[in-house]
Amino acid sequence: MLDALARRTFLISSWPWRALLYGLSTGPMTLLFGLPFGFCLLPLAVLVNRVVHGQTSDLALVAVFSVFGMLLFLSAGPAWAAVVAGVERQRLRMVDLNPVAVPFASSEPGWWPRMRARYTEPASWRELGYAVLLCTAIPALYAVAGMVTLFAVVLVASPLLVNVNDTISLGFTEVSTPGGAVPFALAGVVLLVLSGYLLSGCAGLHAMLARALLTDSAAEKLRGELTEVSQSRTRLLSAFDAERKRIERDLHDGAQQRLVGLSLQLGLAKVDLPPDSEAAKAVSDAHDQAKKLMVELRELINGIHPRALAELGLPAALEELADGCAVPVTVDVAVPARLPESVESTAYFVVAESLTNVAKHSAASCASVTARIVGRLLTIEVWDNGAGGADPARGTGITGLSDRIAVLGGRMWVSSPVGGPTVVRAELPC
């Protein structure tokens, strides 16, 4: 509510009506929960009144009832305040859309452990303090806003009221004609608009007080920290992908082009030298090494950021991975459209790492890669008929993939019993 007050469209939104409903529903709540508390504390109020006015008749009896009322208030108050808090947390949703965290919940079985937790937790006494405020200070806050709103309504209606009564009193002046009431009606319209902000501000302060006393601030702080950690992980992944692209671009446009030029120069030098000379043999060996190095560099560049993935999309990139695998791989990809770049990149590296493990460790004779869009999830499954026994704890490849998937809010499973088969399954929100 307090955040919504700063918006230009506040008055034409649902927030003023939310504030009005929240304020009106506070009255019945105050009566409902204030009567038991008033019953307990009434003798104490009578005792204080008699002491202040010097009345000593039946003072001892009133004092006994006051002590009894206080003991009843302290013993039954936390339990009754729990009911107040439960209703108020639900009612808080009228003016506060943020999740509400319950301060505590005893998981111990039995009536006595739950009651002991209820009376020993600080949150219980914060709930009791809120219940007292709900019956005292909070109604006074709304009463001020209500009086201002009522006065604004009277000013707006003053031209109509003059027709009924010859003269009406507005508190600070009297009006006898409809024309004389028009300026006050215009002022009432302005005051009515301001009272909308006043009432909403009271509702916002009430909600802030309720959230401070009835919710778990530690849980909310932890939730905020976890959100920040999640966002920082996403930023790190984005920065990592951007750095991979930069390295790939530098290698492709820099080192690879210079290596191609070197290979061409060596080829021309080999042609100019006598075929049977020692120099021609040395240049030919250097030329062959340059060509091999160029192939290795091209594979390195493709591993950093595959061109097929960037230009043709995930299906073509997975087909390319399968063609380059030492084990025959069947690919079945049903991804009709391009996905977010981070999702495609993560899916690609999941398959790449899995096929690398298949070729190196599984002793499999065949494998398959399946990718599907199921609802809002991209599901990837890599299967092989190898010996199984894959253990993520013995290597960092699968663990690193799992961490990368977790950054995107996805999940990963590995099933690899001894004797096979091995299945790696990943789900990525897309």
C-alpha positions in Angstrom: 0.0 0.0 0.0 2.8 2.5 0.9 4.5 1.7 -2.4 1.3 2.2 -4.3 0.8 5.7 -2.9 3.7 7.0 -5.0 2.0 6.0 -8.3 0.3 8.6 -10.4 -2.6 6.2 -11.1 -3.2 5.5 -7.4 -6.6 7.1 -7.1 -8.0 5.2 -10.1 -6.6 1.9 -9.1 -8.0 -0.7 -6.7 -5.7 0.4 -3.8 -8.0 3.1 -2.3 -10.9 0.6 -2.2 -8.6 -2.0 -0.7 -7.7 0.6 2.0 -11.3 1.4 2.7 -12.2 -2.3 3.0 -9.2 -2.9 5.2 -10.2 0.0 7.5 -13.9 -0.9 7.7 -13.1 -4.5 8.5 -10.8 -3.4 11.3 -13.8 -2.2 13.3 -15.5 -5.6 13.7 -12.1 -7.2 14.4 -11.5 -4.7 17.2 -14.9 -5.5 18.8 -14.5 -9.2 18.3 -11.1 -9.5 19.9 -11.3 -6.5 22.2 -14.2 -7.7 24.3 -12.2 -10.6 25.9 -9.2 -8.3 26.6 -11.5 -5.6 27.9 -13.2 -8.1 30.3 -9.8 -9.1 31.7 -8.4 -5.5 32.0 -11.6 -3.8 33.2 -10.9 -4.3 36.9 -7.4 -2.8 36.5 -8.9 0.3 34.8 -11.4 0.6 37.7 -8.6 0.3 40.2 -6.5 3.0 38.5 -9.5 5.3 38.3 -10.3 4.9 42.0 -6.7 5.5 43.0 -6.5 8.6 40.9 -9.7 10.0 42.4 -8.9 9.0 45.9 -11.8 6.5 46.3 -10.9 3.9 48.9 -14.2 1.9 49.2 -13.8 -1.8 48.2 -10.3 -1.0 47.0 -8.9 -4.3 48.2 -11.6 -6.3 46.4 -11.0 -4.3 43.2 -7.3 -5.0 43.5 -7.9 -8.7 43.9 -10.1 -8.7 40.7 -7.4 -6.7 39.0 -4.7 -9.2 39.8 -7.0 -12.0 38.7 -7.8 -10.2 35.4 -4.1 -9.6 34.7 -3.3 -13.3 35.4 -6.1 -14.3 33.1 -4.9 -11.9 30.5 -1.3 -13.2 30.6 -2.3 -16.8 30.7 -5.1 -16.9 28.0 -3.8 -13.8 26.1 -1.2 -15.6 23.9 -3.6 -18.3 22.9 -6.3 -15.9 22.0 -3.8 -13.6 20.3 -2.9 -16.6 18.1 -6.4 -16.5 16.7 -6.1 -12.8 16.2 -2.8 -13.2 14.4 -4.1 -15.9 12.1 -7.1 -13.8 10.9 -4.9 -10.7 10.6 -2.4 -12.5 8.4 -5.1 -13.4 6.0 -6.6 -9.9 6.2 -3.2 -8.4 5.5 -3.4 -9.6 1.9 -6.0 -6.8 1.2 -3.2 -4.2 1.3 0.0 -6.1 1.1 0.6 -8.5 -1.8 4.0 -9.8 -0.5 4.1 -13.3 1.0 3.4 -13.6 4.7 5.8 -15.8 6.7 4.4 -17.4 9.9 6.9 -16.7 12.7 7.0 -20.2 14.1 5.2 -23.6 13.9 5.9 -26.2 16.5 6.5 -29.6 14.9 6.5 -31.5 18.2 3.6 -33.9 18.7 1.3 -33.5 21.7 -0.7 -30.7 23.3 1.8 -29.7 25.9 4.8 -29.2 23.7 2.7 -27.0 21.4 1.5 -24.9 24.3 4.9 -24.6 25.7 6.2 -23.4 22.4 3.3 -21.0 22.2 4.1 -19.4 25.6 7.9 -19.4 25.3 8.3 -18.0 21.7 8.9 -14.2 21.5 6.6 -14.3 18.5 3.6 -15.2 20.7 4.1 -12.1 22.8 4.5 -9.9 19.7 1.1 -11.3 18.6 -0.3 -10.3 22.0 1.1 -6.8 21.7 -0.4 -6.5 18.2 -3.8 -7.6 19.6 -3.6 -4.9 22.2 -2.7 -2.3 19.6 -5.6 -3.5 17.5 -8.0 -2.6 20.3 -6.4 0.7 21.2 -4.1 2.7 19.0 -5.2 1.4 15.6 -8.9 2.3 15.9 -7.8 5.8 17.0 -5.7 6.1 13.8 -8.6 5.1 11.6 -10.9 7.4 13.6 -8.9 10.5 12.6 -8.9 9.4 8.9 -12.7 8.7 9.2 -13.5 12.1 10.7 -11.5 13.9 7.9 -13.4 11.8 5.3 -16.8 12.5 6.9 -16.1 16.2 7.0 -15.1 16.1 3.3 -18.4 14.4 2.5 -20.3 17.0 4.4 -18.6 19.8 2.6 -19.3 18.2 -0.8 -23.0 17.7 0.1 -23.4 21.2 1.7 -25.2 22.8 -1.4 -27.8 20.0 -1.1 -28.1 20.3 2.6 -28.9 24.0 2.4 -32.1 23.2 0.5 -33.4 21.3 3.4 -32.3 23.6 6.2 -32.2 27.4 5.8 -28.8 27.5 7.5 -26.2 24.8 8.1 -23.1 24.9 10.3 -19.8 23.6 8.9 -18.1 23.8 12.2 -16.0 26.9 11.5 -18.7 28.9 9.7 -22.4 28.9 8.7 -23.9 28.7 5.2 -27.4 29.9 4.3 -27.5 29.7 0.5 -26.6 27.0 -2.0 -24.4 29.5 -3.9 -22.5 30.3 -0.7 -21.9 26.6 -0.2 -20.3 26.0 -3.6 -16.8 27.1 -2.6 -16.9 24.8 0.4 -18.1 22.0 -1.9 -15.2 22.5 -4.2 -12.9 22.5 -1.1 -14.6 19.3 0.0 -13.8 17.6 -3.3 -10.1 18.4 -2.8 -10.3 17.3 0.8 -12.0 14.1 -0.3 -9.2 13.3 -2.6 -6.6 14.0 0.1 -8.6 11.9 2.5 -8.2 9.0 0.1 -4.5 9.3 0.5 -4.8 9.8 4.3 -7.0 6.6 4.6 -4.6 4.6 2.4 -1.6 5.9 4.4 -3.3 4.8 7.7 -4.0 1.4 6.1 -0.3 1.2 4.9 1.0 2.0 8.4 -1.4 -0.5 9.9 -0.2 -3.2 7.4 3.5 -2.3 8.1 2.8 -2.7 11.9 1.1 -6.0 11.3 3.9 -7.3 9.2 6.5 -6.2 11.7 4.7 -8.0 14.6 3.0 -10.9 13.0 5.4 -12.2 10.4 8.9 -13.7 10.6 11.3 -11.0 9.7 14.2 -13.4 9.7 12.5 -15.6 7.2 11.8 -12.6 5.0 15.4 -11.4 5.3 16.6 -14.9 4.3 14.2 -14.9 1.4 15.6 -11.6 0.2 19.2 -12.9 0.6 18.3 -16.0 -1.4 16.7 -13.9 -4.1 19.9 -11.8 -4.3 22.0 -14.9 -4.5 19.8 -16.3 -7.3 20.0 -13.0 -9.2 23.8 -12.9 -8.7 24.2 -16.4 -10.0 22.2 -15.5 -13.1 24.3 -12.4 -13.7 27.5 -14.5 -13.3 26.2 -17.0 -15.8 25.4 -14.2 -18.3 28.8 -12.7 -17.8 30.4 -16.2 -18.3 28.5 -16.7 -21.5 29.5 -13.2 -22.8 33.1 -14.0 -22.0 33.0 -17.3 -23.9 31.6 -15.4 -26.9 34.4 -12.8 -26.7 37.1 -15.5 -26.5 35.5 -17.4 -29.4 35.3 -14.2 -31.5 38.9 -13.3 -30.7 40.2 -16.8 -31.6 38.1 -17.0 -34.8 38.9 -13.5 -36.0 42.5 -13.3 -34.7 44.5 -16.4 -34.1 42.7 -18.6 -36.6 43.0 -16.0 -39.4 46.7 -15.6 -38.7 47.1 -19.4 -38.6 45.4 -19.6 -42.0 47.8 -17.0 -43.4 50.8 -18.9 -42.0 49.6 -22.1 -43.6 49.2 -20.4 -47.0 52.7 -18.9 -46.7 54.2 -22.3 -45.8 52.4 -23.8 -48.8 53.7 -21.2 -51.2 57.2 -21.7 -49.7 57.0 -25.4 -50.2 56.2 -24.9 -53.9 59.1 -22.6 -54.4 61.7 -25.0 -52.9 63.3 -28.0 -54.7 61.2 -31.1 -53.9 64.1 -33.2 -52.7 65.8 -30.6 -50.5 66.0 -30.7 -46.7 64.4 -27.2 -46.6 61.4 -28.4 -48.6 61.0 -31.4 -46.2 61.1 -29.1 -43.1 58.7 -26.6 -44.7 56.3 -29.5 -45.6 56.4 -30.8 -42.0 55.7 -27.3 -40.7 52.8 -26.9 -43.2 51.3 -30.2 -42.0 51.6 -29.2 -38.4 50.0 -25.9 -39.2 47.0 -27.6 -40.8 46.6 -30.0 -37.9 46.8 -27.0 -35.5 44.2 -25.2 -37.5 41.8 -28.2 -37.2 42.4 -28.4 -33.4 41.9 -24.7 -33.1 38.6 -24.9 -35.1 37.4 -27.7 -32.7 38.4 -25.6 -29.7 36.5 -22.6 -31.0 33.5 -24.8 -31.7 33.6 -26.1 -28.2 33.8 -22.6 -26.7 30.7 -21.4 -28.6 29.4 -23.6 -31.3 28.6 -21.9 -34.6 25.8 -24.3 -35.4 24.0 -23.4 -32.2 24.3 -19.7 -32.7 23.3 -19.7 -36.4 21.0 -22.8 -36.9 19.6 -23.5 -33.4 19.5 -26.4 -31.0 18.4 -29.2 -33.3 21.2 -28.6 -35.8 23.8 -28.3 -33.0 22.7 -31.6 -31.4 22.9 -33.3 -34.8 26.4 -32.0 -35.2 27.3 -33.3 -31.7 25.9 -36.7 -32.6 27.9 -36.8 -35.9 31.1 -36.1 -34.0 30.6 -38.8 -31.3 32.6 -42.0 -31.5 29.5 -44.0 -30.5 26.5 -44.2 -32.9 23.9 -41.7 -31.6 20.3 -41.4 -32.6 18.9 -37.9 -32.3 15.2 -37.1 -31.9 14.6 -33.4 -31.3 11.2 -31.7 -31.4 11.9 -28.0 -30.7 9.9 -26.0 -33.2 11.2 -22.6 -32.4 14.3 -20.9 -31.1 14.6 -20.8 -27.4 16.3 -18.2 -25.1 20.0 -18.2 -25.7 20.9 -19.3 -22.1 18.5 -22.3 -22.4 19.9 -23.4 -25.7 23.5 -23.0 -24.5 22.9 -25.0 -21.3 21.0 -27.8 -23.2 23.8 -28.0 -25.7 26.5 -28.4 -23.1 24.4 -31.0 -21.2 24.3 -33.1 -24.3 28.0 -32.4 -25.1 29.2 -33.5 -21.6 26.9 -36.5 -21.6 28.1 -37.7 -25.0 31.7 -37.2 -24.0 31.2 -39.4 -21.0 29.5 -42.0 -23.2 32.5 -42.1 -25.5 35.1 -42.1 -22.8 33.7 -44.2 -20.0 30.6 -46.2 -20.8 31.8 -48.8 -23.4 28.4 -48.4 -25.0 27.6 -49.6 -28.5 24.8 -47.0 -29.1 23.2 -44.0 -27.5 20.3 -41.6 -28.1 19.5 -38.0 -27.5 15.9 -36.8 -27.1 14.7 -33.2 -26.7 11.1 -32.1 -26.3 9.1 -29.1 -25.3 6.6 -30.2 -22.6 4.5 -27.3 -21.4 6.9 -24.6 -20.4 9.8 -27.0 -20.0 12.6 -28.2 -22.3 13.2 -31.8 -21.4 16.5 -33.4 -22.6 17.4 -37.0 -22.2 20.6 -38.8 -23.1 20.6 -42.6 -23.0 23.3 -45.2 -23.6 23.5 -49.0 -23.2 26.9 -48.9 -21.6 28.2 -50.5 -18.3 26.6 -47.8 -16.1 28.0 -47.0 -12.7 28.3 -43.3 -13.3 28.9 -41.4 -10.0 28.7 -37.6 -10.0 30.9 -37.5 -6.9 33.8 -38.9 -8.9 33.9 -36.1 -11.4 33.1 -32.4 -11.8 31.5 -32.5 -15.2 28.0 -33.6 -14.2 28.2 -31.5 -11.0 29.1 -28.4 -13.0 26.2 -29.1 -15.4 23.8 -29.5 -12.5 24.9 -26.1 -11.0 24.5 -24.4 -14.4 21.0 -25.9 -14.8 20.1 -24.8 -11.2 20.9 -21.2 -12.1 18.1 -21.3 -14.7 15.7 -22.8 -12.3 15.9 -26.3 -13.9 16.6 -29.8 -12.5 18.8 -32.7 -13.5 18.7 -36.4 -12.8 21.3 -39.2 -13.4 20.2 -42.8 -13.4 23.2 -45.2 -13.9 22.9 -48.6 -12.1 25.8 -50.9 -12.4 25.4 -52.9 -15.7 23.5 -50.0 -17.3 21.8 -48.3 -19.0 22.7 -44.8 -18.1 20.1 -42.0 -18.5 20.8 -38.3 -18.0 17.7 -36.2 -17.9 17.5 -32.4 -17.6 14.5 -30.0 -17.4 14.9 -26.3 -18.2 12.2 -23.7 -17.9 11.8 -22.0 -21.3 
